[in-house]
Amino acid sequence: MTVNLLAKIPLFSDLPVEELDRLVAALDVKEMQAGEILFREGDPGEHLYVVVDGELDVLMGEGKPDELLLNVLRSGEYLGEMSLIVPGGHRTASVRARGPVVLLSMSRTQFMDITKRYPALSSSMMRVLSQRLDATNTQTFHNLTEKNRQLQIAYDELKAAQAQLIEKERLERELQVAAEIQISILPDSLPKVKGYDFGARILPARQVGGDFYDVFELDGNRIGVLIGDVADKGVPSALFMARAHALIMAEADIGLTPGEVMGLVNRHVTRLQKSTQFVTVLYGILDRRAREFTYARAGHEPPLVLSADGNVERIPYSPGMAIGLWDAITLDERTITLPSGSTLLLFTDGMTDCRDPNGEAFGLERIKQTLCRFTNLTAQQVCDELLDTLKHYQNGSKQDDDVTLVAMHVE
């Protein structure tokens, strides 16, 4: 049986049976236990081993966290033949017994002695070296091919990532331009008129949003006040917001009532609109001399009034439709008188819907409870304090909607 094992080794396959018998008799027998190391990577190579019984693990990085199993050698297989052929070589891997193992061991001295008796072994040696070289070249070619394939994949992924980065930067630049355009639509400053002061703040949920506001003089006695909220966020809502604002301002300039302006704007939007977007709006006209505010509300939040004594009331309202839903629109139209010392607050539903880290909405009652403390503040201070209170309540939680405030204080 052992002779048959040696005959399977290419280096000795041409030897006569009687020489194999003598060789087997001269070889050392080595027994190993499970987990025992035969040799380690980097050790000098001096022996060839033939597995008679058991199994050996061939390892890279033996004993390390990244230990890699290269091969399992079983009965009839051999290892270390290059150590007989190439003196001074070192082991390229470690070998460890899986369980009990029996090996035959041949030293270089034994190999050289048998080579002297059988010069034909030199031919076998050259054949083995040639086969090993061919195998090495083939493996090297496959390794290079695989590395080239992996490099090509990495290069393609890098190109794709670079393209995505360029596209992302382009979109960010376009968003920045869109944000600048949107900001330019909003008023740079609010009117300064005797007996009144105005304030406003806007906090988009994204780089661009769908909320808008405006305060503008119509003539020497009348001031237009506008707030709106497109039912969406991001670039689509910003585009719709710009259209809605432009339409409202165009109709407001020709001296119509708030209700007439809303009706005409709704007619334009529903005629032009080819999507499901809509906008809630409150547009009103302040009569400075009469201290009356006449407004039309198209589905927007009803305004709040803070009186001089700190009482906060929500103005009574009737149902109203948002602009852009139907050709025929129902509006909530009212005229209110603003007493001296009072403050009118217009806001979008982002204010009420904003949530704390626990998911609880800020809500209308908190707006009223906060607003009642601001009787001695200007309109701009009211907006600033309300927004600061909201941010503190939010406490870092995600903002889901734009927040816009417009205030008007009567002296």
C-alpha positions in Angstrom: 0.0 0.0 0.0 2.8 2.4 1.0 4.7 1.6 -2.2 1.6 2.4 -4.2 1.5 5.8 -2.4 5.0 6.6 -3.5 4.3 5.4 -7.0 1.6 8.1 -7.3 4.2 10.9 -6.7 5.3 12.2 -10.2 8.9 12.4 -8.9 9.1 8.7 -8.2 6.7 7.3 -10.7 9.5 6.0 -13.0 11.3 4.0 -10.2 11.2 0.2 -10.2 9.1 -1.5 -7.6 12.1 -2.9 -5.9 13.6 0.5 -5.5 10.4 1.9 -4.1 10.4 -1.0 -1.6 13.9 0.0 -0.5 12.9 3.7 -0.4 9.9 3.0 1.8 11.9 0.9 4.2 14.4 3.8 4.5 11.8 6.6 5.1 11.0 7.9 8.5 7.4 7.5 9.9 6.0 10.6 11.6 2.9 10.5 13.7 0.9 13.6 14.6 -2.0 14.5 16.9 -5.0 16.8 16.2 -3.9 20.4 16.1 -0.2 19.7 15.9 1.8 21.8 13.4 4.0 20.0 10.9 5.7 23.3 9.8 4.9 27.0 9.6 4.9 29.5 6.8 8.5 30.7 6.4 10.2 27.7 7.9 13.1 26.2 5.9 12.1 23.3 3.6 14.1 20.1 4.1 11.6 17.2 3.8 8.9 15.8 1.5 5.9 14.2 3.3 3.5 11.6 2.1 0.1 11.3 3.9 -0.4 7.6 4.8 -3.5 8.2 7.0 -5.5 11.1 8.3 -5.9 14.7 7.0 -3.7 17.8 7.0 -4.9 21.5 6.7 -2.8 23.8 4.5 -3.1 27.3 5.9 -2.2 30.9 5.4 -2.0 33.1 8.5 -2.2 30.1 10.8 -3.4 31.1 14.3 -4.5 34.6 13.3 -8.0 36.0 13.1 -7.9 36.1 9.3 -6.6 32.5 9.0 -7.3 31.1 5.5 -7.7 27.4 4.7 -6.0 26.8 1.3 -6.3 23.0 0.9 -6.9 19.7 2.7 -4.5 16.8 2.0 -5.7 13.2 2.5 -4.2 9.7 2.3 -2.0 9.3 -0.8 -1.4 13.0 -1.3 2.0 14.6 -0.7 3.6 18.0 0.0 7.0 19.6 0.1 8.5 18.0 -3.0 10.0 21.4 -4.0 12.1 21.3 -0.8 14.0 18.3 -2.3 14.6 20.0 -5.6 15.3 23.6 -4.6 17.8 23.8 -1.6 17.4 26.8 0.8 13.7 27.3 0.0 11.1 28.2 2.6 7.6 27.0 3.3 5.0 29.1 1.6 2.2 28.0 3.9 1.6 26.3 7.3 0.4 22.7 7.7 -1.7 21.5 10.7 -3.1 18.0 11.5 -6.9 17.8 11.6 -6.8 14.7 13.6 -4.4 11.8 14.1 -2.1 11.7 11.1 0.6 9.2 9.9 3.2 10.5 7.4 6.3 9.2 5.6 9.2 11.7 5.6 12.0 11.9 3.0 15.0 14.2 3.6 17.0 15.9 0.9 20.0 13.7 1.7 17.9 10.6 1.0 16.6 12.1 -2.2 20.1 12.9 -3.5 21.4 9.4 -2.6 18.6 7.8 -4.7 19.2 10.2 -7.5 22.8 9.0 -7.7 21.6 5.4 -8.1 18.9 6.3 -10.6 20.0 9.2 -12.8 16.7 9.0 -14.6 15.3 10.8 -11.6 16.9 14.0 -13.0 14.4 13.8 -15.9 11.6 13.3 -13.5 12.9 16.3 -11.5 12.9 18.5 -14.6 9.4 17.3 -15.5 8.1 18.2 -12.0 9.8 21.6 -12.1 8.4 22.2 -15.6 4.9 21.2 -14.5 5.2 23.3 -11.4 6.4 26.3 -13.5 3.5 25.8 -15.9 1.0 25.6 -13.0 2.5 28.7 -11.5 2.4 30.6 -14.7 -1.2 29.5 -15.3 -2.2 30.5 -11.7 -0.4 33.8 -12.1 -2.2 34.5 -15.4 -5.6 33.7 -13.8 -4.7 35.9 -10.8 -3.7 38.8 -13.0 -6.8 38.3 -15.1 -9.0 38.3 -11.9 -7.2 41.4 -10.5 -7.6 43.2 -13.8 -11.3 42.3 -13.8 -11.6 43.6 -10.2 -9.7 46.7 -11.1 -12.0 47.3 -14.1 -15.1 46.9 -11.8 -13.5 49.3 -9.3 -12.7 51.8 -12.1 -16.3 51.6 -13.5 -17.7 52.0 -10.0 -15.4 55.0 -9.4 -16.5 56.6 -12.7 -20.2 56.0 -11.8 -19.6 57.5 -8.3 -17.8 60.5 -9.9 -20.7 61.0 -12.3 -23.2 60.8 -9.4 -21.1 63.3 -7.5 -21.0 65.7 -10.5 -24.8 65.3 -10.9 -25.3 65.8 -7.2 -23.2 69.0 -7.3 -25.1 70.2 -10.3 -28.5 69.6 -8.6 -27.2 71.3 -5.5 -26.2 74.4 -7.6 -29.6 74.4 -9.3 -31.3 74.1 -5.9 -29.3 77.0 -4.6 -30.3 79.1 -7.6 -33.9 78.1 -7.1 -33.7 79.1 -3.4 -32.2 82.4 -4.4 -34.9 83.0 -6.9 -37.6 82.0 -4.4 -36.1 84.4 -1.8 -36.1 87.1 -4.4 -39.8 86.7 -4.8 -40.4 87.4 -1.1 -40.3 91.1 -0.1 -36.9 92.6 0.8 -38.5 94.8 3.4 -42.0 95.4 4.7 -43.9 98.7 4.4 -43.4 101.4 7.1 -46.7 103.2 7.6 -47.8 105.5 10.4 -49.9 103.7 13.0 -48.9 100.1 12.0 -45.9 97.9 11.9 -45.5 94.6 10.1 -43.3 91.5 10.6 -42.7 88.2 8.8 -40.6 85.0 9.1 -40.3 82.0 6.9 -38.6 78.7 7.6 -38.5 76.2 4.7 -38.5 72.5 5.5 -36.1 72.0 2.6 -33.7 74.2 0.6 -36.7 75.4 -1.3 -40.3 75.3 -0.2 -43.9 76.1 -1.0 -44.8 78.8 1.5 -44.9 82.5 0.5 -46.0 85.8 1.9 -46.1 89.5 0.9 -47.0 92.8 2.4 -47.3 95.7 -0.2 -48.8 99.1 -0.6 -51.8 99.3 -3.0 -52.3 103.1 -2.7 -51.9 105.8 0.0 -54.5 104.2 2.3 -54.5 100.5 1.5 -52.0 97.8 2.3 -52.2 94.3 0.8 -51.3 91.4 3.1 -50.8 87.9 1.6 -49.8 84.4 2.9 -50.0 81.1 1.1 -49.0 77.4 1.4 -48.6 75.1 -1.6 -49.6 71.5 -0.7 -46.2 70.0 -1.3 -42.5 70.6 -0.7 -39.3 70.9 -2.7 -38.8 72.1 -6.2 -42.3 71.3 -7.6 -44.0 73.3 -4.8 -41.5 76.2 -5.3 -42.4 76.4 -9.0 -46.1 76.4 -8.2 -45.6 78.9 -5.4 -43.9 81.3 -7.9 -46.8 81.0 -10.3 -49.5 81.5 -7.6 -47.7 84.5 -6.1 -47.3 86.1 -9.5 -50.9 85.6 -10.4 -52.2 87.0 -7.1 -49.9 90.1 -7.3 -51.0 90.7 -10.9 -54.7 90.7 -10.0 -54.2 92.6 -6.8 -52.7 95.5 -8.7 -55.8 96.3 -10.6 -57.9 97.3 -7.5 -60.1 94.3 -7.1 -61.5 93.0 -3.8 -59.7 90.1 -2.1 -62.6 87.8 -3.1 -62.4 88.8 -6.7 -58.7 88.4 -6.8 -59.0 84.8 -5.4 -61.7 84.0 -7.9 -59.7 85.1 -10.8 -56.5 83.4 -9.6 -58.4 80.1 -9.1 -59.7 80.4 -12.7 -56.2 81.0 -14.1 -54.7 78.1 -12.0 -57.4 75.5 -12.8 -57.2 76.5 -16.5 -53.4 76.2 -16.6 -52.8 73.5 -14.0 -51.9 70.0 -15.3 -51.0 68.4 -12.0 -52.8 67.8 -8.7 -51.1 70.7 -6.8 -53.1 73.2 -5.0 -52.5 76.2 -2.7 -54.2 77.6 0.4 -54.2 81.4 0.5 -55.3 84.2 2.7 -55.2 87.6 1.0 -56.5 90.7 2.7 -56.5 94.5 2.3 -55.9 96.8 5.3 -57.8 100.1 5.3 -55.4 102.2 7.4 -57.9 105.0 8.2 -60.8 102.7 9.1 -58.5 100.1 10.8 -60.4 97.5 8.9 -58.9 94.3 7.4 -61.0 92.8 4.6 -59.8 89.4 3.5 -60.7 86.3 1.5 -59.5 82.9 2.8 -59.1 80.0 0.3 -58.7 77.0 2.6 -56.0 78.6 4.7 -55.6 78.7 8.5 -57.9 81.4 10.0 -56.0 84.3 11.5 -55.5 85.0 15.2 -56.0 88.4 16.9 -54.0 89.3 20.1 -55.8 92.1 21.9 -54.0 94.8 24.0 -55.0 93.0 27.2 -53.4 89.7 26.2 -56.5 87.9 25.0 -56.1 85.7 21.9 -59.0 84.9 19.7 -59.4 82.9 16.5 -61.5 84.8 14.0 -64.8 83.0 13.3 -64.7 81.3 9.9 -66.8 79.4 7.4 -65.6 76.7 5.0 -63.4 77.7 2.2 -61.7 75.8 -0.7 -58.0 75.9 -1.7 -57.1 77.4 -5.0 -56.5 74.9 -7.9 -58.9 72.2 -6.9 -62.1 73.1 -8.7 -63.3 75.6 -11.3 -65.9 77.0 -9.0 -64.4 78.0 -5.6 -66.0 78.8 -2.3 -64.2 81.4 -0.2 -64.4 82.6 3.4 -64.7 86.4 3.1 -64.7 88.7 6.1 -64.0 92.2 7.3 -62.7 92.7 10.8 -61.9 95.8 12.8 -58.5 95.9 14.5 -58.5 97.8 17.9 -55.6 99.9 19.0 -52.8 97.8 20.5 -53.9 94.6 18.8 -51.8 92.3 16.7 -53.1 90.2 13.8 -51.2 86.9 13.1 -51.4 84.9 9.9 -49.6 81.5 9.8 -49.2 78.4 7.8 -50.1 74.9 9.1 -46.4 74.1 9.4 -46.6 76.0 12.6 -49.3 73.8 14.2 -48.1 70.6 12.7 -44.4 70.9 13.8 -43.6 68.0 16.3 -41.3 67.5 19.2 -39.0 64.5 19.5 -42.0 62.5 21.0 -44.1 63.1 17.9 -46.5 65.6 19.6 -47.6 68.5 17.4 -47.2 72.1 18.5 -50.9 72.7 17.9 -53.1 75.7 17.8 -53.5 76.0 21.6 -49.7 76.4 22.1 -49.6 79.1 19.5 -52.4 81.0 21.5 -50.7 80.4 24.8 -47.4 81.7 23.5 -48.9 84.6 21.6 -50.8 86.0 24.6 -47.4 86.9 26.3 -46.4 89.2 23.4 -48.7 92.2 24.0 -45.8 94.7 24.2 -43.8 93.4 21.2 -43.6 94.7 17.7 -45.0 92.6 14.8 -41.5 91.5 13.9 -40.6 90.6 17.5 -43.9 88.5 17.7 -42.8 86.5 14.6 -39.2 86.1 15.9 -40.3 84.9 19.4 -42.9 82.5 18.0 -40.4 80.9 15.7 -37.8 80.7 18.5 -40.4 79.0 20.7 -41.3 76.6 18.0 -37.6 75.6 17.4 -37.1 75.1 21.1 -40.2 72.8 21.2 -39.0 71.0 18.1 -35.6 70.3 19.9 -33.8 69.0 16.8 -36.6 66.7 15.5 -37.2 66.6 11.8 -39.2 69.5 10.3 -41.9 68.1 8.0 -43.4 71.3 6.6 -42.5 74.9 5.8 -43.4 77.4 8.5 -44.4 81.0 7.7 -45.6 83.8 10.0 -47.0 87.3 9.1 -48.0 89.7 11.8 -49.5 93.2 11.8 -49.6 95.4 14.9 -51.9 98.3 15.3 -50.5 101.2 17.5 
